[in-house]
């Protein structure tokens, strides 16, 4: 090795060693997306999220859909209603279920039908108490239409 390159290599090695290790902020268990039929414009994505610190799920994206919304299903009087929510709290060390009939992600404007066994890429957008946002990528398996809540 040429001696004139040694300082540059040493500096590069030091910077790599000093770089912070970025790890997943949220443990994602059993991510899945409900399969669709031809011309179905939307479907749901489900999983369990456990945050290492207090966070909020404020947004999501997927190349499989024009847009993704965070939704909840809730009773209003005698009727179950689905609505978009601005954020979903992810308290530290507490599993939060995104499941059929409850909180979930809605993939809207699907670009093609989703077939059983395929994988769907999702990007979760998380926000901490200071308002700092981060992203976490998830691969979700497409499961049959009749998959029950887990």
C-alpha positions as CSV (number, residue, x, y, z in Angstrom):
1,X,0.0,0.0,0.0
2,X,1.2,3.5,-0.8
3,X,2.1,5.5,2.3
4,X,0.4,8.6,1.0
5,X,-3.0,6.8,1.1
6,X,-2.6,5.5,4.7
7,X,-3.9,8.7,6.4
8,X,-7.0,8.7,4.2
9,X,-7.7,5.0,4.9
10,X,-7.2,5.5,8.6
11,X,-9.6,8.4,8.6
12,X,-12.2,6.5,6.7
13,X,-11.9,3.5,9.1
14,X,-12.2,5.9,12.1
15,X,-15.4,7.4,10.7
16,X,-16.9,4.1,10.0
17,X,-16.2,2.9,13.5
18,X,-17.7,6.1,15.0
19,X,-20.9,6.0,12.9
20,X,-23.9,5.3,15.1
21,X,-25.5,1.9,14.7
22,X,-29.0,2.3,13.4
23,X,-31.3,-0.4,14.5
24,X,-35.0,-1.0,14.1
25,X,-37.0,1.3,16.4
26,X,-40.0,-1.0,16.2
27,X,-40.2,-4.8,16.3
28,X,-42.6,-5.9,13.6
29,X,-44.2,-9.3,14.1
30,X,-46.3,-11.2,11.5
31,X,-46.8,-8.5,8.8
32,X,-49.3,-9.5,6.2
33,X,-51.6,-7.9,3.6
34,X,-55.0,-9.3,2.6
35,X,-55.1,-10.6,-1.0
36,X,-57.4,-8.9,-3.5
37,X,-59.7,-9.9,-6.4
38,X,-59.5,-8.3,-9.8
39,X,-60.2,-4.5,-9.9
40,X,-60.3,-4.3,-6.1
41,X,-59.1,-0.8,-5.3
42,X,-57.9,-1.2,-1.7
43,X,-56.9,-3.7,0.9
44,X,-55.6,-3.9,4.5
45,X,-52.2,-4.5,6.0
46,X,-51.8,-6.0,9.5
47,X,-49.0,-6.7,12.0
48,X,-48.0,-6.3,15.6
49,X,-45.7,-3.4,16.5
50,X,-43.6,-3.1,19.6
51,X,-41.6,0.1,20.0
52,X,-38.3,0.3,21.9
53,X,-39.3,3.8,23.1
54,X,-42.5,5.9,22.9
55,X,-43.3,6.6,19.2
56,X,-46.2,7.3,17.0
57,X,-47.0,5.7,13.6
58,X,-47.9,8.8,11.6
59,X,-47.8,7.6,8.0
60,X,-46.9,4.7,5.7
61,X,-46.1,4.2,2.0
62,X,-46.0,1.3,-0.4
63,X,-45.1,1.0,-4.1
64,X,-48.1,-1.3,-4.4
65,X,-50.6,1.5,-3.8
66,X,-51.1,5.2,-4.7
67,X,-51.3,6.0,-1.0
68,X,-51.5,4.3,2.4
69,X,-53.5,5.5,5.4
70,X,-53.5,4.6,9.1
71,X,-57.1,3.5,10.0
72,X,-59.1,2.4,12.9
73,X,-62.4,0.5,13.1
74,X,-64.6,1.6,16.0
75,X,-68.2,1.3,17.1
76,X,-70.2,4.5,16.7
77,X,-73.5,3.8,18.3
78,X,-74.7,0.5,16.8
79,X,-72.5,0.8,13.7
80,X,-68.9,-0.3,13.1
81,X,-67.1,2.6,11.3
82,X,-63.7,2.8,9.6
83,X,-61.8,6.1,9.6
84,X,-58.4,7.5,9.0
85,X,-56.5,8.6,12.0
86,X,-53.6,11.1,12.2
87,X,-51.4,8.9,14.3
88,X,-51.3,5.7,16.3
89,X,-49.5,5.7,19.6
90,X,-46.8,3.0,20.1
91,X,-46.0,3.0,23.8
92,X,-42.6,1.8,24.8
93,X,-42.4,-2.1,25.1
94,X,-46.1,-2.6,24.6
95,X,-47.3,-4.6,21.5
96,X,-49.9,-2.7,19.4
97,X,-51.9,-4.9,17.1
98,X,-52.9,-3.8,13.6
99,X,-55.5,-6.4,12.9
100,X,-58.8,-6.9,11.0
101,X,-61.6,-5.1,12.9
102,X,-59.2,-2.7,14.6
103,X,-56.2,-0.5,13.8
104,X,-54.7,-1.3,10.3
105,X,-53.1,0.2,7.3
106,X,-55.3,0.8,4.2
107,X,-53.5,0.5,0.9
108,X,-55.6,2.6,-1.5
109,X,-55.4,2.8,-5.3
110,X,-53.8,-0.6,-5.7
111,X,-51.6,-0.7,-8.8
112,X,-52.3,-4.4,-9.5
113,X,-54.1,-7.3,-7.8
114,X,-52.2,-8.8,-4.8
115,X,-51.9,-12.5,-5.1
116,X,-51.4,-15.0,-2.2
117,X,-47.8,-15.6,-1.5
118,X,-46.5,-12.4,-3.0
119,X,-44.6,-9.8,-0.9
120,X,-45.6,-6.2,-0.4
121,X,-43.1,-3.6,0.6
122,X,-44.2,-1.1,3.2
123,X,-42.4,1.9,4.7
124,X,-43.6,2.9,8.2
125,X,-43.1,6.5,9.2
126,X,-42.5,6.9,12.9
127,X,-42.4,10.1,15.0
128,X,-40.9,10.5,18.5
129,X,-42.0,12.9,21.2
130,X,-39.7,15.7,19.8
131,X,-41.3,15.4,16.4
132,X,-38.3,13.7,14.8
133,X,-39.4,11.3,12.0
134,X,-37.8,8.1,11.0
135,X,-38.7,5.3,8.6
136,X,-38.7,1.6,8.9
137,X,-39.1,-0.8,5.9
138,X,-41.3,-3.9,6.2
139,X,-41.9,-6.9,3.9
140,X,-45.5,-8.2,4.3
141,X,-46.7,-11.5,2.9
142,X,-50.0,-11.5,1.0
143,X,-52.4,-13.9,2.6
144,X,-55.8,-15.3,1.5
145,X,-58.9,-13.1,1.7
146,X,-60.4,-15.3,4.5
147,X,-57.3,-15.0,6.8
148,X,-58.7,-14.4,10.4
149,X,-57.4,-11.8,12.8
150,X,-54.4,-13.2,14.7
